[in-house]
Amino acid sequence: MTPEELYFFDTNGYLLIEDVVPKDMLEEGVAASKCWESDLKLRFPNKPAPEGALPGGAISQIAIKEPIYLRMALLPKVLAPTVFLVDRPKMTTTWLSYSLLGGAVERHGNHMPFNPAQAYIFEGGRPFVSLLVFIFALSEIPEDGGALNVIPGSHKSNFEAPKEGRLLDSMWRKVPQPQGSALMLSHDILHESLCERDIVRRTLHVGYGPGTMVHGDDMRNDLLKEVCDEAPEGSWHRYLLRQPGMRDSCPKPKYPVEHEFDEIMKWRPRIKGSRLQAHGV
């Protein structure tokens, strides 16, 4: 991260990173999202809605179900800030999200009110983020098309936010995203979203947290272990996919993650149940 980017992120709690996903990977990611959307009952524009259709939904554990999303989660512009901002990082929950007209994410933030176990901490000249989230824009996200709405700086707040008020309303900022970008945020920041347009907002969500803290079904199962075991011994991508626990289940590489970018970009993990591969794409 440049000094300017680090200052912006530390002050505001988020940073928009443009041109994260290469064009070929983006096209593959969009195609994969269309292969998975049939698992959800969604109200798509200009299509008959099935009974009980919803304005949004998500496919969990997606990075260990579809190779393209795991590759996106390990892109250089993601890993470089991750290893700096998160202590002994490992991948946490991942999901593929769809938001249509009326689709919403309720207002929330990790440590509201202040919780020392989840707090954004600054120590020894660097921040420590308990949960760092990347939202990849598989489609363009305009302000009224489900762009994330945040209160900048709320990741450091010591008080629970009031439910409403004139001053509170003035603090919100929407963050539209161009296609292929990633919005990086401390999950401590207060955030919400609402899609007010008749479009389909497609996003990939990837979280990283300290290996001693993270939990969830994504990160403790046999499928994850199979994917992790495919990564070279002693590599960064194996370390980032390890099982959680009080002790690292594999050693942290002693060299900078930047030294491994070329190898990670070439990695093609074999994942059972890939819809994209099943459709011959």
N, C-alpha and C positions, 0 to 999 in steps of 0.2 A: 504494500500500500504506500502511496506517496504521502508525504507529510500533510498535504491538503486533504486527501481522502481520509486519513486517520483522524484529523481534527474534525472533519464533518461528521464522521461516524460516531466518534466519542461524544460529540456535543449533541447530536440529534438522535442517535440510536438506530440509524438506518443509512444505507448508501445504495444508490441506483448504479449498477455496473452495466454499461451498454456493450453490445457485440460480444457477449459471452459465448454463445452457442454458434459454431460454424454452420454455414448454410446447409450443407449436406446432412448434418446431424439434426438440424432443426426440421428439415423436411421429413426425416425419418421419425422424429418425435411426434410431429403432427399426425402422420399416418398411423403411428401406434396408438395415439389417443382415440382415433376413429375406430380402431379395432376393439378397444376396450369399452367404448361408451354403451354398447348393447347390454352390458351388465347392469346398467342403471335405468330406471324409468324417468326419463327427462322430457321436458317440454321444449323440443327443438323448434326454432322458427320455421314457419311454412311447412310444418309436418303435422299429421294427425297425432295428437297426444294420447298415449296409452292410459288406461284407467289408473288413477293414483299417481300420475306423473308429477314430478317435482321440478322446481326451478334450479336445482343444483344437486351435486353429489360428488363422491370421491371414491377412488379405488386405493385402498391402503396397501402397504408393503410393495409398492410398484417397482422400486429399484431392484428388488430381488425377484421380480416376476418378468421384467422386460429389460433386456440388455441395454437398449439405447438410453434408458433413464439412469441406469447405473453409470454409464459412460459420462452422461451430462453431470452427474453429481461429483465426478472426479476430474472435471475440467480445470486447467491451470488457474483461471481467474476465480475459481471457487476455492481451490486448495490453498493458494498462497495466503489469502487473508485468514482462512480457517486455522492453519497451524500457528498463526501469530495470535489470534484472538481467543482461542480455546485451548485450555491446558489438557495435554494428552488426549487429543480429539478422537472421537469415533462417530460414525454415522448413527443417527437415531431414526426415528420414524420418517417414512417417506410416503407421499401420496400424490395421485394424479387427480386434479380437481377440475370440475366443470361448473360454471356459473352462468345461468341464463337470466332472462328478464325476471326480476324479483328475487333472484338468488342472493343470499346474504350470509355474512360471517358476523356473529354477535360480538359486541365490544368485549375485549379481554386483554390481559397482559399477565406475564408469569408471576410477578411479585407484587400484585396489588391486593392488599396493602403490603408494605415492605416485609420481605421474608429473607433473612440472612442466607438461607440455603440456596435461594434462587437469585441472589442479588448480583448486579453488575458491579464488579470490583476493579479498582485500579491499584496496582501494587508493583513496585520495582520498575517503574517506567513503562508499564504496559497494562492494557485492560484484560480482564478475565471475564468471558461471557459464558453463562451457564447453559444457554441454548441459542445457537446461532442458526438462523433459518435463511434459506435462499428460496425465493419464489421466481421460477423461470417462466417467462412469458412465451408460451407456445403460439399465442396469437397476440395481436396488438391489444393493449388494454387502455382505452381512453378513460378520462376522468369519470364519466357517467356509465362506464362499461365494466364496473367491478374493480376499479383501481383501489388499492389499499389506502385507507384513511388512517392517519397516525397523528398522535400528539408528540411532536419532536421534543426530545429531552425527558419524556415520561419514564424512560427506562431507569432513570436515577431518582425518581420520585420516592419520598418517604411516606406519602399519604395516599389513602385510597381516593380515587377520583370521584367527585360528586356525580350523581346520575344525570344532572342537567344544570344549565345555567348559562347566562350570557357570556361570561368570561370563558367558560369551558368551550362553548361553541366557537369562540374566536381563535382557539388554539389548534383546531384540527387542520391538517394539510393532506390533500389527496396526492398520491404519487402515481401518475400514469406511466405505463411502460411500453416502449417500442418492442416489437416482436424480436425475440432472440436475446433480450436483456435478462438480468437477474437482479431482483431487489433483495439486498442483504440486510437483515435486521436482527437486533437483539430481541428475543421473544419477550423480554421484560417490557418493551414499549407497548403502550396502550394502542390497540389497533382494531379496525373493523372494516367491513366492505359491503357494498350494495350495488348490484347490477341493475341499472335503470334503463338499459337499452335492449332491444330485441336482437341480441347477438349471443354467440357462445364464447365465453371467456375460458380458455384452456390454459391451465398452469400446472407445473410440476413443483412440488414442495419438498425440500430436502433439509433435514436438520442435522447439526453436529453439536455434540456436547462432550464434557469430560467423561472418559471411560468408566470412572468410578461412580458416576451419577445417573447415566442414561438408563432407560428401561423401556419396555414395550414389546409387543408381540413381534414387531418387525425384526428386532435385534436379538432374539433368543429362540432360534428355531433351526431345524435341520437344513432348510433351504439356504439360509444365510451361511451356515457352516460350509456347505458345498461350494458356494460362490467364493467364500474367503479362502478355502483350500486351493482354489484354482490360481490365486494370485501367488507370485513368486515368494519364496521364503525370504524373510528379512526386508520385504519391500514396504513402501508407504501404503500402497493400496491394500495390502494384506492387513497392515496395522489399523487402518481406518475402518476395516470391516470386521474386526475381531469381536469376540463375545464380550459383553460388559462384565465388570467385576472389580473388587477392591484391588486386585493385582492385575497388571496387564497380562493377557493370555498369550501375547507374543511381544517380543521386544520392540521398542520404539527405534526406528532407524536413527543412526547418529549423524547422518548427512542431511543437508537441506532438501526439502521436498522438491525444490526447483530442479535438482539434479535428476529427477525421475520423470519429469513431465513427458518427454518423448516416449518413454516406455509405457507410461500410463495411457497415453493417447492411442498407442498401437494395441492395447490390450482388448481382446474380444472374449469376454466371459461367456461360457455356455450356461444358459439358464433354462430349466425345464418350464414348459407351459407358455413360452413366448407367443403372443397372439400375432405379432408381426411376422415371425418366421412361419407360423401356421398358415398365414394368408399368402405366403410366398413373396413377401415384400423384401 
